[in-house]
Amino acid sequence: TIFEGIITNYPKRNDVWNVYIDMELKESDVNSVRSVFERATSLNFSSKKMKTLFKKYLAFEKEHGNELTISHVKEKAQQYV
């Protein structure tokens, strides 16, 4: 809940999103991590920052997901481009 408050106040801080995602990866279940990734990748960051987020999201899905979730991440990245 602390990170939710920080994200609410500073939604454009990519470093905070990355720390939040890392904390969720260590502590949470797969669905909550996916929801954080979805929220982070739906924002409008610079292309360099989005590339980092999409790489991390794709690596997560390759480890924990299936072909459907991997293709969803790839489609979302294509839509961003």
C-alpha positions, 0 to 999 in steps of 0.5 A, spaced: 500 500 500 505 504 500 507 503 493 500 504 491 500 511 494 507 513 491 505 511 484 498 515 485 502 521 487 508 520 482 505 516 476 511 518 471 517 516 476 519 510 472 524 508 477 519 508 482 515 503 478 521 499 477 522 498 484 515 496 485 515 491 480 521 488 483 518 488 490 512 485 487 516 479 483 519 477 490 513 477 494 506 476 490 503 472 486 503 472 478 496 475 477 498 481 482 505 482 478 501 482 471 496 487 474 502 492 476 506 490 469 499 492 465 498 499 469 506 501 468 506 499 460 499 503 459 503 509 461 506 514 456 514 513 458 519 515 453 521 509 448 527 507 452 524 507 459 518 503 455 523 498 452 526 496 459 519 495 462 517 491 456 523 487 456 522 485 464 515 484 462 516 479 457 522 475 461 517 475 467 512 472 462 517 467 459 518 464 466 511 464 469 506 465 463 504 461 457 504 462 449 498 466 450 500 471 455 507 472 451 504 474 445 499 479 449 506 482 451 509 482 444 502 485 441 502 490 447 509 492 445 507 492 438 502 497 439 506 502 443 511 502 437 
